[in-house]
Amino acid sequence: MLKRVMKYWNISTRNLVFLILIAIIVFFYFAVKSDEFLSSTTSQIEQNDHLSEILDSEEYIQEIHCEEDGLLKIGIFFGTFGRKNFSTVNLSLEDGNRNIIQNWQLDSSLINDNTYYTLALNRRIKDSKGQKYYLKITSNAKAGNGITIYSNSDKGSTGLTLNGKDLGKTICYQLVYRYPLSKLFRDANGFHTTIILLLACILLLTVPAMTKLRIENAFLLCWILVGLQFLFSITLFRVPDETAHFFRAYDVSFRHAVSDIDEKSGSVGNELPLDIDLGFLSSNWQSFSDNKNMEVSKDFVFKGFPNTSLYSPISYLPQALGIFIARKLTSNVASIAYAGRIFNWLFITIILYGAIRLIPVGKEIVALIALMPMNVHESISLAPDGMVVAISILLISAVVYLRQVDSEQIKLRQMFLLYLLAWFISLLKIVYLPFCLLYFSFLLKDLEVNKRRYCI
């Protein structure tokens, strides 16, 4: 049966192994991302107090209210008084009828000071929404050898008792809910999951056909499919420092080459119409869907981006162009940000395709380097890192081409291109400038030419 399938698709054994490896990579990638999609963590309760040392014969009970189905973990904020304690802490979770759901026994000597410790349930509680649960905490510690739990004693904080007495406070805890796998195919998460799986299937089915294409065309097809997968799996502003890159690109779209300094705070940035919380667009796809209609503010407020203000405006030309065009068409923040992302990706795509087409040897190696996950990850974002990699690859391709294919004498327009690439790299990221040392290979070429002429 397997041989018939291979014959039908015209797949060799080597290509089949390659397809299986890609399928495994896609599966593990999807498994990792699905865990993020299927989990929800409540915010941490702010701590402003702590319990007295938890000792033997003391029984603390915290009432817990669940707002979602699928309770899976409980995080508790422990304190050790800055010492190593040698005692045992016993915890148990009970339902509303005081039936024990699960017990935990913790070694106090292994608990770190001022950290959340996670209590994981053996299985998630499917119907936890709207239910009350009770977390019982006891210890066998003697005075001077016990731990504590941080708490909140603000007015209205309730639910904690000590030996049946209401303390008028609550311990600092957070809950983790795990949703069923079917949630991946509902709401906004379902749409993006379906798109990612569809793109993965298309990629797997087109791999055999890529063997019949020229390297640059096969790269372009693979680059587009993989890039779209990243684009549909990574929400806005989830790439490191992408929020700061967005502010800088937005600033450049107003033709501001140099950032300003806020006299009040001393921060470096500029005034932008972005008096909004961009975090709502980045948490997950459902939060993005719930806030996708967010619009730019009418008033300009100062936004600090000191880590990206030092970047040359050249680094953000594609992003700024996309943002500039989008600003003229819409006031939707998500659309403006995606326009910057897509323009950056398109410019990088054109440069990489041209570089692979230009280089006379090692096309496969260059294509594999360009398709590295980190490079694709940066290229679909608002960060300029993908662009500097693309320009560097183009510079290498140009040098190799002029060394091996073109005529012995470098033309004026070719020399201008080499200087232009060096200028771009120096402005994008100065640490990539050593690639320009490849230009010295032309001195060796001249020596070889003169040597041949001398021998003649």
C-alpha positions as CSV (number, residue, x, y, z in Angstrom):
1,M,0.0,0.0,0.0
2,L,2.8,2.4,0.9
3,K,4.6,1.7,-2.3
4,R,1.4,2.5,-4.3
5,V,1.1,5.8,-2.5
6,M,4.7,6.6,-3.1
7,K,4.4,5.7,-6.8
8,Y,1.2,7.7,-7.2
9,W,2.8,10.8,-5.7
10,N,6.1,10.1,-7.4
11,I,7.9,10.3,-4.0
12,S,11.3,8.7,-3.4
13,T,12.3,7.1,-0.1
14,R,14.4,10.1,0.7
15,N,11.6,12.5,0.0
16,L,9.2,10.4,2.1
17,V,11.6,10.5,5.1
18,F,11.8,14.3,4.6
19,L,8.0,14.6,4.5
20,I,7.7,12.5,7.7
21,L,10.3,14.8,9.5
22,I,8.3,17.9,8.4
23,A,5.1,16.3,9.7
24,I,6.7,15.6,13.1
25,I,8.0,19.2,13.3
26,V,4.6,20.6,12.5
27,F,2.9,18.3,15.0
28,F,5.2,19.3,17.9
29,Y,4.9,23.0,16.9
30,F,1.1,22.7,16.9
31,A,1.2,20.8,20.3
32,V,3.3,23.6,21.9
33,K,1.1,26.4,20.5
34,S,-2.1,24.6,21.3
35,D,-1.1,24.4,25.0
36,E,-0.9,28.2,25.0
37,F,-4.3,28.5,23.2
38,L,-6.0,26.0,25.6
39,S,-4.8,27.5,28.9
40,S,-6.0,30.6,30.8
41,T,-4.4,32.0,33.9
42,T,-6.1,34.4,36.3
43,S,-4.3,37.5,37.4
44,Q,-2.3,37.3,40.6
45,I,-3.9,38.7,43.8
46,E,-1.9,41.6,44.9
47,Q,-0.1,40.9,48.2
48,N,0.0,43.4,51.1
49,D,0.2,41.1,54.1
50,H,1.1,37.5,55.0
51,L,-0.1,34.9,57.4
52,S,1.6,34.2,60.7
53,E,4.0,31.3,60.7
54,I,1.9,28.2,59.8
55,L,2.4,25.8,62.8
56,D,1.2,22.5,64.0
57,S,-2.5,22.4,65.2
58,E,-3.4,25.3,62.8
59,E,-5.8,24.7,60.0
60,Y,-6.2,27.4,57.3
61,I,-9.0,27.1,54.8
62,Q,-9.3,29.3,51.8
63,E,-12.6,29.5,49.8
64,I,-12.0,29.5,46.1
65,H,-14.5,30.6,43.4
66,C,-14.0,29.5,39.8
67,E,-15.1,31.6,36.9
68,E,-14.3,29.1,34.2
69,D,-14.6,25.4,33.5
70,G,-11.5,23.2,33.4
71,L,-9.7,24.0,36.7
72,L,-6.3,22.4,36.4
73,K,-3.8,24.2,38.6
74,I,-3.6,26.4,41.7
75,G,-0.7,28.7,42.3
76,I,0.1,29.9,45.9
77,F,2.5,32.7,46.9
78,F,4.7,31.2,49.6
79,G,7.2,32.9,51.9
80,T,9.9,31.3,53.9
81,F,11.1,34.2,56.1
82,G,14.3,34.1,54.2
83,R,15.4,30.8,55.8
84,K,15.5,27.1,55.1
85,N,12.7,25.4,56.9
86,F,12.5,21.7,57.7
87,S,8.8,20.8,58.0
88,T,6.0,19.4,55.9
89,V,3.1,21.3,54.5
90,N,-0.1,19.4,53.7
91,L,-2.7,20.8,51.3
92,S,-6.0,19.4,50.1
93,L,-8.6,20.6,47.7
94,E,-12.2,19.9,48.6
95,D,-15.4,20.4,46.7
96,G,-18.5,22.2,48.0
97,N,-19.7,19.1,49.9
98,R,-16.2,18.9,51.6
99,N,-15.2,15.8,49.6
100,I,-11.5,15.6,49.1
101,I,-10.5,16.0,45.4
102,Q,-6.7,15.8,45.8
103,N,-4.0,16.0,48.4
104,W,-0.5,17.5,48.2
105,Q,2.4,17.1,50.6
106,L,5.2,19.7,50.2
107,D,8.7,19.6,51.7
108,S,9.3,23.1,53.2
109,S,13.0,22.9,52.5
110,L,12.3,22.8,48.8
111,I,10.1,25.9,48.8
112,N,11.8,29.1,47.6
113,D,11.1,32.4,49.3
114,N,8.6,34.9,47.6
115,T,7.6,32.6,44.7
116,Y,4.4,31.1,43.4
117,Y,4.2,27.3,43.8
118,T,1.9,25.4,41.5
119,L,-0.4,22.7,42.7
120,A,-1.4,20.6,39.7
121,L,-4.5,18.4,39.7
122,N,-4.2,14.9,38.3
123,R,-7.1,15.7,36.0
124,R,-8.9,19.0,35.2
125,I,-12.3,19.6,36.8
126,K,-14.6,19.9,33.7
127,D,-17.5,21.7,35.4
128,S,-15.7,24.1,37.7
129,K,-17.4,27.3,36.5
130,G,-19.5,28.9,39.3
131,Q,-18.4,26.3,41.8
132,K,-16.9,26.8,45.3
133,Y,-13.8,24.8,46.4
134,Y,-11.9,24.8,49.6
135,L,-8.2,24.7,49.9
136,K,-7.1,23.3,53.3
137,I,-3.6,24.1,54.6
138,T,-1.9,22.5,57.6
139,S,1.7,21.9,58.7
140,N,3.7,19.9,61.3
141,A,6.1,22.8,61.9
142,K,7.2,24.1,65.2
143,A,7.9,27.8,66.0
144,G,10.8,29.1,63.9
145,N,10.6,26.3,61.4
146,G,7.5,27.0,59.4
147,I,6.6,28.8,56.2
148,T,4.0,31.4,55.4
149,I,1.6,32.4,52.6
150,Y,1.2,35.9,51.3
151,S,-2.3,37.4,51.6
152,N,-4.4,40.5,50.8
153,S,-6.1,42.2,53.7
154,D,-7.9,45.0,51.8
155,K,-11.5,45.7,52.6
156,G,-13.7,43.2,51.0
157,S,-11.1,40.4,50.9
158,T,-12.7,37.4,52.4
159,G,-12.7,33.6,52.3
160,L,-9.8,32.7,54.6
161,T,-10.4,31.1,58.0
162,L,-8.1,29.9,60.8
163,N,-9.5,27.0,62.9
164,G,-13.0,28.1,61.8
165,K,-12.4,31.9,62.5
166,D,-12.9,34.3,59.6
167,L,-9.7,36.4,59.2
168,G,-11.2,38.9,56.8
169,K,-8.5,38.4,54.2
170,T,-7.6,36.1,51.3
171,I,-4.4,34.3,50.4
172,C,-2.6,35.2,47.2
173,Y,-3.5,32.6,44.7
174,Q,-4.1,32.3,41.0
175,L,-6.0,29.6,39.0
176,V,-5.1,28.0,35.7
177,Y,-7.9,26.6,33.6
178,R,-7.4,24.1,30.8
179,Y,-10.0,24.0,28.0
180,P,-10.9,20.9,26.0
181,L,-9.3,20.3,22.6
182,S,-12.5,21.2,20.9
183,K,-12.1,24.8,21.9
184,L,-9.2,25.0,19.4
185,F,-11.8,24.8,16.7
186,R,-14.2,27.4,18.2
187,D,-14.1,31.2,18.2
188,A,-11.1,33.0,16.9
189,N,-8.7,30.3,18.1
190,G,-10.5,27.8,15.9
191,F,-10.2,30.0,12.8
192,H,-6.4,30.4,13.2
193,T,-6.0,26.7,14.1
194,T,-7.8,25.7,10.9
195,I,-5.7,28.0,8.8
196,I,-2.5,26.7,10.3
197,L,-3.4,23.1,9.7
198,L,-4.6,23.9,6.2
199,L,-1.3,25.6,5.4
200,A,0.6,22.7,6.9
201,C,-1.3,20.2,4.7
202,I,-0.7,22.3,1.6
203,L,3.0,22.5,2.4
204,L,3.3,18.7,2.8
205,L,1.4,18.1,-0.4
206,T,3.6,20.5,-2.4
207,V,7.0,19.3,-1.2
208,P,7.2,16.6,-3.9
209,A,6.4,19.1,-6.6
210,M,9.2,21.4,-5.3
211,T,11.8,18.9,-6.4
212,K,10.8,19.7,-10.0
213,L,11.1,23.5,-9.6
214,R,14.2,25.7,-9.7
215,I,15.6,26.4,-6.3
216,E,14.6,30.0,-6.1
217,N,11.0,29.1,-7.1
218,A,10.8,26.2,-4.6
219,F,12.2,28.6,-1.9
220,L,9.5,31.2,-2.7
221,L,6.7,28.7,-2.5
222,C,8.0,27.3,0.8
223,W,8.8,30.7,2.2
224,I,5.2,32.0,1.6
225,L,3.5,28.9,3.1
226,V,5.8,28.9,6.2
227,G,5.6,32.6,6.6
228,L,1.8,32.5,6.5
229,Q,1.8,29.8,9.2
230,F,3.9,32.1,11.4
231,L,1.7,35.1,10.6
232,F,-1.5,33.2,11.6
233,S,0.0,31.7,14.7
234,I,1.7,34.7,16.3
235,T,-0.5,37.5,17.5
236,L,0.6,41.1,17.2
237,F,3.3,42.4,19.5
238,R,4.4,38.9,20.7
239,V,7.8,39.0,18.9
240,P,10.4,40.4,21.3
241,D,10.3,44.3,21.5
242,E,7.7,44.4,18.7
243,T,5.6,47.0,20.6
244,A,8.7,49.3,20.7
245,H,9.4,48.6,17.0
246,F,5.7,49.5,16.2
247,F,6.1,52.8,18.0
248,R,9.3,53.6,16.1
249,A,7.9,52.6,12.7
250,Y,4.7,54.6,13.4
251,D,6.9,57.6,14.3
252,V,8.9,57.2,11.0
253,S,5.6,57.1,9.1
254,F,5.2,60.7,10.2
255,R,8.6,61.4,8.6
256,H,10.2,61.8,12.0
257,A,13.8,60.6,11.5
258,V,15.0,61.5,15.0
259,S,13.1,60.7,18.2
260,D,12.4,63.3,20.9
261,I,13.0,63.5,24.6
262,D,10.2,63.9,27.1
263,E,11.1,66.8,29.5
264,K,9.0,65.4,32.3
265,S,10.2,61.8,32.4
266,G,13.4,62.1,30.4
267,S,12.3,59.1,28.3
268,V,13.2,58.9,24.6
269,G,10.3,58.6,22.1
270,N,7.7,60.8,20.5
271,E,4.1,61.8,20.6
272,L,1.8,59.3,18.9
273,P,-2.0,58.8,18.7
274,L,-1.7,55.5,20.6
275,D,-3.1,56.2,24.0
276,I,-4.4,52.6,24.2
277,D,-3.3,49.3,25.8
278,L,-1.8,47.2,23.0
279,G,-1.7,44.2,25.3
280,F,-5.3,43.4,24.5
281,L,-4.2,42.6,20.9
282,S,-1.4,40.2,22.0
283,S,-2.7,37.9,24.8
284,N,-4.2,35.3,22.5
285,W,-6.3,35.1,19.3
286,Q,-9.5,35.3,21.3
287,S,-8.4,38.5,23.1
288,F,-7.3,39.8,19.7
289,S,-10.8,39.0,18.2
290,D,-12.5,40.7,21.2
291,N,-10.4,43.9,20.7
292,K,-9.8,43.9,16.9
293,N,-11.9,47.1,16.5
294,M,-9.6,49.1,18.7
295,E,-8.8,52.5,17.0
296,V,-6.1,55.0,17.3
297,S,-6.8,57.7,19.8
298,K,-7.7,61.3,18.8
299,D,-5.1,62.8,21.1
300,F,-1.3,62.5,20.8
301,V,0.5,61.2,23.9
302,F,4.2,60.7,24.5
303,K,5.2,57.1,24.0
304,G,8.7,56.1,25.1
305,F,10.7,53.6,23.0
306,P,14.3,54.2,24.1
307,N,15.6,50.8,22.9
308,T,14.5,51.4,19.3
309,S,14.8,55.1,19.0
310,L,18.6,54.7,18.3
311,Y,17.8,52.6,15.2
312,S,18.2,54.4,11.9
313,P,14.9,55.3,10.2
314,I,16.2,53.3,7.2
315,S,15.5,50.2,9.3
316,Y,11.8,50.9,9.3
317,L,11.2,52.1,5.7
318,P,9.0,49.0,4.7
319,Q,7.1,49.0,8.0
320,A,6.6,52.8,7.9
321,L,5.4,52.7,4.3
322,G,2.8,50.1,5.2
323,I,1.7,52.0,8.3
324,F,1.6,55.3,6.3
325,I,-0.7,53.7,3.6
326,A,-2.9,52.0,6.2
327,R,-3.3,55.3,8.2
328,K,-4.7,56.9,5.2
329,L,-7.3,54.2,4.8
330,T,-8.3,53.2,8.3
331,S,-7.9,54.1,12.0
332,N,-8.0,50.5,13.1
333,V,-4.9,49.7,15.1
334,A,-4.7,46.0,14.2
335,S,-5.0,46.8,10.5
336,I,-2.3,49.5,10.7
337,A,0.1,47.1,12.6
338,Y,-0.6,44.3,10.2
339,A,0.1,46.6,7.2
340,G,3.5,47.3,8.7
341,R,4.1,43.6,9.2
342,I,3.1,42.6,5.7
343,F,5.1,45.3,3.9
344,N,8.2,44.3,5.9
345,W,7.6,40.7,5.0
346,L,7.0,41.5,1.3
347,F,10.2,43.5,1.0
348,I,12.2,40.8,2.7
349,T,10.6,38.2,0.4
350,I,11.6,40.1,-2.8
351,I,15.2,40.6,-1.5
352,L,15.7,36.9,-0.5
353,Y,14.2,35.6,-3.8
354,G,16.5,37.9,-5.8
355,A,19.5,36.9,-3.7
356,I,18.9,33.1,-4.2
357,R,18.3,33.6,-7.9
358,L,21.5,35.7,-8.3
359,I,23.9,33.5,-6.5
360,P,25.5,30.9,-8.9
361,V,26.4,28.2,-6.4
362,G,25.1,27.1,-3.0
363,K,21.5,28.1,-3.7
364,E,20.2,25.2,-1.5
365,I,22.4,26.3,1.5
366,V,21.2,30.0,1.2
367,A,17.6,28.9,0.9
368,L,17.9,26.7,4.1
369,I,19.5,29.5,6.0
370,A,16.8,31.9,5.0
371,L,14.1,29.4,6.0
372,M,15.4,29.0,9.6
373,P,12.5,29.4,12.0
374,M,14.0,32.4,13.8
375,N,14.5,34.3,10.6
376,V,11.0,33.6,9.4
377,H,9.8,34.5,12.9
378,E,11.5,37.9,12.7
379,S,10.6,38.5,9.1
380,I,6.8,38.4,9.7
381,S,7.1,41.0,12.5
382,L,7.7,44.7,12.7
383,A,11.3,44.2,13.8
384,P,14.1,45.1,11.3
385,D,16.2,42.0,12.0
386,G,14.7,40.0,9.1
387,M,15.6,42.9,6.7
388,V,19.3,43.0,7.8
389,V,19.6,39.2,7.3
390,A,18.1,39.6,3.8
391,I,20.4,42.4,2.9
392,S,23.4,40.5,4.2
393,I,22.4,37.4,2.1
394,L,22.0,39.7,-1.0
395,L,25.5,41.2,-0.4
396,I,27.1,37.7,-0.3
397,S,25.2,36.6,-3.4
398,A,26.3,39.7,-5.3
399,V,30.0,39.1,-4.3
400,V,29.9,35.5,-5.3
401,Y,28.1,36.3,-8.6
402,L,30.6,39.0,-9.6
403,R,33.5,36.8,-8.6
404,Q,32.5,33.7,-10.6
405,V,30.1,34.7,-13.3
406,D,30.5,38.3,-14.4
407,S,33.3,39.8,-16.5
408,E,36.7,40.6,-15.1
409,Q,36.1,44.3,-14.8
410,I,33.4,45.5,-12.3
411,K,31.1,48.0,-13.9
412,L,30.2,51.3,-12.4
413,R,26.6,50.3,-11.6
414,Q,27.8,47.1,-9.9
415,M,30.2,49.0,-7.8
416,F,27.4,51.4,-6.9
417,L,25.3,48.5,-5.8
418,L,28.0,47.1,-3.6
419,Y,28.5,50.5,-1.9
420,L,24.7,50.8,-1.5
421,L,24.5,47.4,0.2
422,A,27.4,48.2,2.6
423,W,25.7,51.5,3.4
424,F,22.4,49.8,4.1
425,I,24.0,47.2,6.4
426,S,25.9,49.8,8.3
427,L,22.6,51.7,9.0
428,L,20.6,48.6,9.8
429,K,23.0,47.0,12.2
430,I,26.6,47.9,12.5
431,V,27.6,44.4,13.8
432,Y,26.8,43.0,10.3
433,L,29.3,45.3,8.6
434,P,32.2,42.7,8.6
435,F,30.3,41.0,5.7
436,C,31.7,43.9,3.7
437,L,35.2,42.3,4.1
438,L,34.1,40.0,1.3
439,Y,34.8,43.0,-1.0
440,F,38.5,42.3,-0.5
441,S,38.1,39.2,-2.6
442,F,38.0,41.4,-5.6
443,L,41.6,42.4,-4.9
444,L,42.5,38.8,-5.2
445,K,40.6,38.6,-8.4
446,D,42.6,41.5,-9.8
447,L,45.8,39.8,-8.8
448,E,44.7,36.6,-10.6
449,V,43.9,38.6,-13.7
450,N,47.2,40.5,-13.7
451,K,49.0,37.2,-13.1
452,R,47.4,35.6,-16.1
453,R,48.2,38.7,-18.2
454,Y,51.8,38.6,-17.1
455,C,52.1,34.9,-18.0
456,I,50.6,35.6,-21.4
